[in-house]
Amino acid sequence: MSAQVTSSLLMIRPKFFRENEETRASNTFQKSNSGIVEEKAIAEFDLIVKRLQKNGIYIIESENENSEAPDAVFPNNWVSFLHDGRTVLYPMMAESRRKERSERILELVTDKFVSGEVIDLTHFEKEGKFLEGTGSIVFDHIYKIAYACISPRTNEDVLNYLCSVIGYKKFIFHAEYNKVPVYHTNVVMHIGEKCAVVCLESIPDAKERNELRRMLAFTGHEVIPITLSQMSRFAGNMLEVRNQSGKRFTLLSSTAIRSLHLPEINTIAESTELLSFDIPTIEQSGGGSIRCMLAEIFFALKTVNG
């Protein structure tokens, strides 16, 4: 059975980080931030890496040298590394974000992990169809379900194709914030081993809303509903990981944890330790939070002898 959480992550240092005007139209969570933000973003990033490593979580850290890739700090949108050793490359909506894809970064992962074939979905960009990785999809790896809220960045045709290739079932729904489709599913919801955090309020269709709640409960998750206000503060943008000793953590931003109520925090803390990180620059200028910064690596580590 596939594991829901991993202890290995890819992170990309935010060199050339700045507000990306090209993504603003589809990301209502993105805010203008005056001044030079690159140095602030790098400082926020370095503290995250240091703290994760201190807690025994394996990090592959790299940089994207393309100055025209301001959102490179969010690698989970262009690549994912599946349990069976396959790498998935995803079609991205913004042309600037397509420049985040890097053979050098992929080689850093394959040098250390046992890897197989590449599932390249980037040809869908020519058709104007996009699926932005584990931003667009929140995976339940135990039950092999791919949850996705449809938006300009999340196309059902591409999702259907990916699910047919990797053997997952899709679960699609529609979510809105300020009457605009939520750009990524991982803003709306998070799935850990025991808990599922989801903004049911963002789903206008009652049938979809109830079916999502039922499916999460059916798959054994304690459903923690959050409000639209909490979602806007990235309370749904969490990721559960484990360290090399098997201890589990739920990672989220300081903005997110401050929006949660004590019963919600206590429910999550029953099965994992919460680690929060102060990343206001990355959240505001980038329009994404901690989960978006982490590309999970489910590959097996190579032995010392390769």
Secondary structure in CASP SS format (residue, H / E / C, confidence):
PFRMAT SS
TARGET T0000
AUTHOR 0000-0000-0000
METHOD secondary structure of the structure
MODEL  1
M C 1.00
S C 1.00
A C 1.00
Q C 1.00
V C 1.00
T C 1.00
S C 1.00
S E 1.00
L E 1.00
L E 1.00
M E 1.00
I E 1.00
R E 1.00
P C 1.00
K C 1.00
F C 1.00
F C 1.00
R C 1.00
E C 1.00
N C 1.00
E H 1.00
E H 1.00
T H 1.00
R H 1.00
A H 1.00
S H 1.00
N C 1.00
T C 1.00
F C 1.00
Q C 1.00
K C 1.00
S C 1.00
N C 1.00
S C 1.00
G C 1.00
I C 1.00
V C 1.00
E H 1.00
E H 1.00
K H 1.00
A H 1.00
I H 1.00
A H 1.00
E H 1.00
F H 1.00
D H 1.00
L H 1.00
I H 1.00
V H 1.00
K H 1.00
R H 1.00
L H 1.00
Q H 1.00
K H 1.00
N C 1.00
G C 1.00
I C 1.00
Y E 1.00
I E 1.00
I E 1.00
E E 1.00
S E 1.00
E E 1.00
N C 1.00
E C 1.00
N C 1.00
S C 1.00
E C 1.00
A C 1.00
P C 1.00
D C 1.00
A C 1.00
V C 1.00
F C 1.00
P H 1.00
N H 1.00
N H 1.00
W C 1.00
V E 1.00
S E 1.00
F E 1.00
L C 1.00
H C 1.00
D C 1.00
G C 1.00
R C 1.00
T E 1.00
V E 1.00
L E 1.00
Y C 1.00
P C 1.00
M C 1.00
M C 1.00
A C 1.00
E H 1.00
S H 1.00
R H 1.00
R H 1.00
K C 1.00
E C 1.00
R C 1.00
S C 1.00
E H 1.00
R H 1.00
I H 1.00
L H 1.00
E H 1.00
L H 1.00
V H 1.00
T H 1.00
D H 1.00
K H 1.00
F E 1.00
V E 1.00
S C 1.00
G C 1.00
E C 1.00
V E 1.00
I E 1.00
D E 1.00
L C 1.00
T H 1.00
H H 1.00
F H 1.00
E H 1.00
K H 1.00
E H 1.00
G C 1.00
K C 1.00
F C 1.00
L E 1.00
E C 1.00
G H 1.00
T H 1.00
G H 1.00
S H 1.00
I C 1.00
V E 1.00
F E 1.00
D E 1.00
H C 1.00
I C 1.00
Y C 1.00
K C 1.00
I E 1.00
A E 1.00
Y E 1.00
A E 1.00
C E 1.00
I C 1.00
S E 1.00
P C 1.00
R C 1.00
T E 1.00
N C 1.00
E H 1.00
D H 1.00
V H 1.00
L H 1.00
N H 1.00
Y H 1.00
L H 1.00
C H 1.00
S H 1.00
V H 1.00
I H 1.00
G C 1.00
Y C 1.00
K E 1.00
K E 1.00
F E 1.00
I E 1.00
F E 1.00
H C 1.00
A C 1.00
E E 1.00
Y E 1.00
N C 1.00
K C 1.00
V E 1.00
P E 1.00
V C 1.00
Y C 1.00
H C 1.00
T H 1.00
N H 1.00
V H 1.00
V H 1.00
M E 1.00
H E 1.00
I E 1.00
G C 1.00
E C 1.00
K C 1.00
C E 1.00
A E 1.00
V E 1.00
V E 1.00
C C 1.00
L H 1.00
E H 1.00
S H 1.00
I C 1.00
P C 1.00
D C 1.00
A H 1.00
K H 1.00
E H 1.00
R H 1.00
N H 1.00
E H 1.00
L H 1.00
R H 1.00
R H 1.00
M H 1.00
L H 1.00
A H 1.00
F H 1.00
T C 1.00
G C 1.00
H C 1.00
E E 1.00
V E 1.00
I E 1.00
P E 1.00
I C 1.00
T C 1.00
L H 1.00
S H 1.00
Q H 1.00
M H 1.00
S H 1.00
R C 1.00
F C 1.00
A C 1.00
G C 1.00
N C 1.00
M C 1.00
L E 1.00
E E 1.00
V E 1.00
R E 1.00
N C 1.00
Q C 1.00
S C 1.00
G C 1.00
K C 1.00
R E 1.00
F E 1.00
T E 1.00
L E 1.00
L E 1.00
S E 1.00
S H 1.00
T H 1.00
A H 1.00
I H 1.00
R H 1.00
S H 1.00
L C 1.00
H C 1.00
L H 1.00
P H 1.00
E H 1.00
I H 1.00
N H 1.00
T H 1.00
I H 1.00
A H 1.00
E C 1.00
S C 1.00
T C 1.00
E E 1.00
L E 1.00
L E 1.00
S E 1.00
F E 1.00
D C 1.00
I C 1.00
P H 1.00
T H 1.00
I H 1.00
E H 1.00
Q H 1.00
S H 1.00
G H 1.00
G C 1.00
G C 1.00
S C 1.00
I H 1.00
R H 1.00
C H 1.00
M H 1.00
L C 1.00
A E 1.00
E E 1.00
I E 1.00
F C 1.00
F C 1.00
A E 1.00
L E 1.00
K C 1.00
T C 1.00
V C 1.00
N C 1.00
G C 1.00
END
